[in-house]
Amino acid sequence: MTAMDLVTLAQQQPTAPGTNNIRDWILGNIVPLLLLTVALLLLWLGGGKGDNAGVMRRLGGVIVALAIIGLAVTTNAGADIGKWLAGLFVGG
């Protein structure tokens, strides 16, 4: 095997894995599983006792947590939200 064969072989190897695959796996598997767990817990803890107000109070916390997760996994979400908020006060 010559040096050029080794160079050609090295160039054909896939690139090093990044964090996109891990991020996609977490979003595709862990987040739905956590949402299902939270939904079942809310139904079990409050729905069976008729504590609808308690369930809705907990649901408010879940919605806030989902908004934080959405901000964390969306590209440039913080900058876009900042521009939108600035547009509310400045106009245009």
C-alpha positions in Angstrom: 0.0 0.0 0.0 1.4 3.3 -1.0 1.2 6.7 0.8 -1.4 7.9 -1.8 -3.5 4.9 -1.0 -3.4 5.7 2.7 -4.3 9.4 2.0 -7.2 8.3 -0.2 -8.4 5.8 2.5 -8.2 8.4 5.2 -10.2 10.9 3.2 -13.0 8.4 2.7 -13.5 7.9 6.5 -16.6 9.6 8.0 -16.1 12.8 10.0 -16.1 12.7 13.7 -19.5 12.7 15.3 -20.9 16.0 16.6 -23.5 16.8 19.1 -26.3 17.0 16.5 -26.9 13.3 16.6 -27.1 13.3 20.4 -29.4 16.3 20.4 -31.7 14.7 17.9 -31.8 11.4 19.9 -32.7 13.3 23.1 -35.4 15.3 21.4 -36.8 12.2 19.7 -36.7 9.8 22.7 -36.1 11.4 26.1 -38.3 14.4 25.8 -41.5 12.5 24.7 -40.8 9.9 27.4 -40.6 12.6 30.1 -43.8 14.3 28.8 -45.6 11.0 29.0 -44.3 10.4 32.5 -45.4 13.8 33.6 -48.9 13.4 32.0 -49.4 10.1 33.8 -48.2 11.5 37.1 -50.6 14.4 36.8 -53.5 12.1 36.0 -52.6 9.7 38.8 -52.0 12.3 41.5 -54.8 14.8 40.9 -57.3 13.4 38.5 -58.3 10.4 40.6 -59.0 12.6 43.6 -61.0 15.3 41.8 -58.3 17.9 42.5 -58.6 19.6 39.2 -57.2 22.9 40.5 -54.0 21.1 41.7 -53.6 19.5 38.4 -53.9 22.8 36.5 -51.4 24.4 38.9 -48.9 21.7 38.2 -49.6 21.9 34.5 -48.6 25.6 34.6 -45.1 24.5 35.8 -44.9 21.9 33.0 -45.7 24.5 30.4 -43.0 26.8 31.7 -40.5 23.9 31.6 -41.5 23.1 28.0 -40.9 26.7 27.0 -37.5 26.6 28.5 -36.7 23.3 26.7 -38.0 24.8 23.5 -35.7 27.8 23.9 -32.7 25.6 24.7 -33.0 23.4 21.6 -34.1 26.0 19.0 -31.3 27.6 17.0 -31.1 31.4 17.5 -34.3 31.5 19.5 -32.9 33.8 22.1 -31.8 36.4 19.5 -35.1 36.2 17.6 -37.1 36.6 20.8 -34.9 39.6 21.8 -35.6 41.2 18.4 -39.3 40.6 18.8 -39.4 42.2 22.3 -37.3 45.1 21.1 -39.7 45.6 18.2 -42.6 45.9 20.6 -41.0 48.9 22.3 -39.2 50.5 19.4 -41.6 49.7 16.6 -40.6 48.4 13.3 
